[in-house]
Amino acid sequence: MSPRPSFPFPDQKDEKVEVQKLPEEVRPFTIMTENDAYISERMKEQPKNLSEVEVIDREEKLGIHRLSLPDFFEPFSYDCTVGVSCSHHGWVKEKVSIGLDKSMDRWTQSKHGKYVFRWLSKVKRALDYSINVRGWFLVNRSYFEDAPKILFGVNGGLENGDSILGFMPVKKAIYIREKPGKDSLDRVRSEESKHEGHPNFYKARPDSESVEGDDSAPLDAVQEGRDFKL
């Protein structure tokens, strides 16, 4: 037996429910160059109105120059790159006598960071020498996770014109600084005794009277023990 066909009732109508779709929010998408993106980020950091600009403009930053470190990295630096106005390296002023009745101010850095920073040339040959031979490390956010992202470029480094920031531990950096002077002094000492005994070899030996004198006195000054005795 074939199934009985079903027919709609006379009063039954097909109703179609229309669902209205809300328009999707269209967000503008802008493609910018690296420089434009950097400028855009710097603009976001600026004061919001002119009154804030005038307040910030009154704050004078002394000692800032093109080789100064960003403020975030200054506390990590062994050397102060700002000067006596720096709030991280504890500059202390003291009086130093330069004569019987004269004195001058001398500033001393009392605090030091754990690393030495240096702006390295981005030229490939120079950069290879700095990294492979000298042992500098390039600053990036993997070492300094809390550093502001705006400081770093597309390559992940911190750049300043044609330079990129590098760093190394203090102990190694001090060794590199002092090595040329130490090598030079060693050469002088080796030459000191090399020709000793030769008839034309001259070695200056101050006499006892010269030793008793004051080396810091003027050349035309008369000194007791050197020029006269009581």
For each residue, the residues with C-beta under 8 A, 3 or more apart:
1:
2:
3:
4:
5:
6:
7:
8: 12
9: 12
10:
11:
12: 8 9
13:
14:
15:
16:
17:
18:
19:
20:
21:
22:
23:
24:
25:
26:
27:
28:
29:
30:
31:
32: 36 37 40
33: 36 37
34: 37 38 153 154
35: 38 39
36: 32 33 39 40
37: 32 33 34 40 41
38: 34 35 41 42 150 153
39: 35 36 42 43
40: 32 36 37 43 44
41: 37 38 44 45 150
42: 38 39 45 46 150
43: 39 40 46
44: 40 41
45: 41 42 150
46: 42 43 53
47: 50 52 53 55 56
48: 52
49: 52 53
50: 47 53 54
51: 54 55
52: 47 48 49 55 56
53: 46 47 49 50 56 57
54: 50 51 57 58
55: 47 51 52 58 59
56: 47 52 53 59
57: 53 54
58: 54 55
59: 55 56
60:
61: 64 85
62: 82 83 84 85
63: 68 82 83 84 85 86
64: 61 68 82
65: 68
66: 160 161
67: 81 119 160
68: 63 64 65 74 81 82
69: 73 74 77 81 117 165
70: 73 74 151 158
71: 74
72: 144 146 147 148 151
73: 69 70 76 77 117 139 144 147 165
74: 68 69 70 71 77 80 81 82 86 88 89 113
75: 88 113
76: 73 113 114 115 117 144 167
77: 69 73 74 80 81 89 113 115 116 117
78: 112 113 114 115 116 170 173
79: 112 116 117
80: 74 77 83 86 88 89 91 109
81: 67 68 69 74 77 117
82: 62 63 64 68 74 85 86 89
83: 62 63 80 86 91
84: 62 63 91 93 107
85: 61 62 63 82
86: 63 74 80 82 83 89 91
87:
88: 74 75 80 111 113
89: 74 77 80 82 86 109 110 111 112 113
90: 109 110 111
91: 80 83 84 86 107 108 109 110
92: 107 108 110
93: 84 105 106 107 108
94: 105 106 108
95: 103 104 105 106
96: 103 104 105 106
97: 102 103
98: 102 103 104
99: 102
100:
101:
102: 97 98 99
103: 95 96 97 98
104: 95 96 98
105: 93 94 95 96
106: 93 94 95 96
107: 84 91 92 93
108: 91 92 93 94
109: 80 89 90 91 112
110: 89 90 91 92
111: 88 89 90
112: 78 79 89 109 170
113: 74 75 76 77 78 88 89 170
114: 76 78 169 170
115: 76 77 78 167 168 169 170 173
116: 77 78 79 167 168 169 170 173 174
117: 69 73 76 77 79 81 139 165 166 167
118: 136 165 166 167
119: 67 160 163 164 165 166
120: 126 127 130 136 138 163 164 165 166
121: 126 127 130 162 163
122: 126 127 159 162 163 164
123: 126 127 162
124: 127 128
125: 128 129
126: 120 121 122 123 129 130
127: 120 121 122 123 124 130 131 164
128: 124 125 131 132
129: 125 126 132 133 134
130: 120 121 126 127 133 134 136 166
131: 127 128 134 135 136 137 138 166
132: 128 129
133: 129 130
134: 129 130 131 168 176
135: 131 168 172
136: 118 120 130 131 166 167 168
137: 131 143 166 167 168
138: 120 131 157 164 165 166
139: 73 117 143 144 157 158 164 165 166 167
140: 143 144 152 156 157 158
141: 144 145 147 149 152 156
142: 145
143: 137 139 140 167
144: 72 73 76 139 140 141 147
145: 141 142
146: 72
147: 72 73 141 144 151 152
148: 72 151
149: 141 152
150: 38 41 42 45
151: 70 72 147 148 158
152: 140 141 147 149 156 157 158
153: 34 38 156 157 158 159
154: 34
155: 159
156: 140 141 152 153
157: 138 139 140 152 153 164 165
158: 70 139 140 151 152 153 164 165
159: 122 153 155 163 164 165
160: 66 67 119 163 164 165
161: 66
162: 121 122 123
163: 119 120 121 122 159 160
164: 119 120 122 127 138 139 157 158 159 160
165: 69 73 117 118 119 120 138 139 157 158 159 160
166: 117 118 119 120 130 131 136 137 138 139
167: 76 115 116 117 118 136 137 139 143
168: 115 116 134 135 136 137 172 173
169: 114 115 116 172 173
170: 78 112 113 114 115 116 173 174
171: 174 175
172: 135 168 169 175 176
173: 78 115 116 168 169 170 176 177
174: 116 170 171 177 178
175: 171 172 178 179
176: 134 172 173 179
177: 173 174
178: 174 175 181 182
179: 175 176 182 183
180: 183 184
181: 178 184 185
182: 178 179 185 186
183: 179 180 186 187
184: 180 181 187 188
185: 181 182 188 189
186: 182 183 189 190
187: 183 184 190 191
188: 184 185 191 192
189: 185 186 192 193
190: 186 187 193 194
191: 187 188 194 195
192: 188 189 196 203
193: 189 190 196
194: 190 191
195: 191 198 201
196: 192 193 201 203
197: 201
198: 195 201
199:
200:
201: 195 196 197 198
202:
203: 192 196
204:
205:
206: 210 211
207: 210 211
208: 211 212
209: 212 213 225 226
210: 206 207 213 226
211: 206 207 208
212: 208 209 225 226
213: 209 210 217 223 225 226 227
214: 217 221 223
215:
216:
217: 213 214 221 223
218: 221
219:
220:
221: 214 217 218
222: 227 228
223: 213 214 217 226 227
224: 227 228 229 230
225: 209 212 213 229
226: 209 210 212 213 223
227: 213 222 223 224
228: 222 224
229: 224 225
230: 224
